[in-house]
C-alpha cells in the first residue's frame, strides 16, 4: 500500500520514472493490483513509453472484465 501511495505522490510532482519504479515494487508482489497498473500506465504515458502504457491498460481491462464475470 505504501509503494502505491508513493507512486501517486511521484505522479503529482511529475517524477514519472520514480512512479514506475514504485508501481513495479507493488506489482512484483501483487500482479493484479488495479491501482498500481493504472498509475504505472499513466507514468509510462508521461514518459512517452506508449507501448508499455498500452500493455498495462490491456492487462487492467482483462482484470476488470474477470472481476465483473465473477459477480
C-alpha positions in Angstrom: 0.0 0.0 0.0 2.8 2.4 0.8 4.5 1.9 -2.5 1.3 2.5 -4.4 0.8 5.8 -2.4 4.3 6.8 -3.1 3.7 6.2 -6.8 0.8 8.6 -6.6 2.9 11.2 -4.9 5.6 10.9 -7.6 3.0 11.3 -10.3 1.8 14.5 -8.6 5.3 16.0 -8.6 6.0 14.8 -12.1 8.7 12.3 -11.2 7.3 9.7 -13.6 10.2 7.3 -13.7 10.1 7.0 -9.9 6.4 6.4 -10.1 7.1 3.5 -12.5 9.6 2.0 -10.0 7.2 2.3 -7.1 4.4 0.6 -9.1 6.9 -2.2 -10.2 7.6 -2.8 -6.5 3.8 -3.3 -5.9 3.3 -5.4 -9.0 6.1 -7.8 -8.1 4.1 -8.8 -5.0 0.6 -8.4 -6.5 0.4 -8.6 -10.3 -3.3 -7.8 -10.2 -3.2 -4.6 -8.2 -5.5 -2.3 -10.2 -4.3 1.0 -8.8 -0.6 0.1 -9.4 -1.4 -0.8 -13.0 -3.4 2.3 -13.6 -0.7 4.6 -12.0 2.1 2.8 -13.9 0.3 3.2 -17.2 -0.1 6.9 -16.5 3.5 7.2 -15.6 4.5 5.4 -18.8 2.4 7.7 -20.9 4.0 10.8 -19.3 7.4 9.3 -20.1 6.4 8.7 -23.7 6.5 4.9 -23.4 3.2 4.3 -25.1 3.8 0.5 -25.7 4.2 -0.3 -22.0 1.3 2.0 -21.2 -0.9 0.2 -23.7 0.1 -3.2 -22.3 -0.8 -2.1 -18.7 -4.2 -0.9 -19.9 -4.9 -4.2 -21.7 -3.9 -6.1 -18.5 -6.1 -3.8 -16.4 -9.1 -4.3 -18.7 -8.7 -8.1 -18.6 -8.6 -8.0 -14.8 -11.7 -5.8 -14.6 -13.6 -8.0 -17.0 -12.7 -11.0 -15.0 -13.9 -9.4 -11.8 -17.2 -8.5 -13.4 -17.7 -12.0 -14.6 -17.1 -13.4 -11.1 -20.1 -11.3 -9.9 
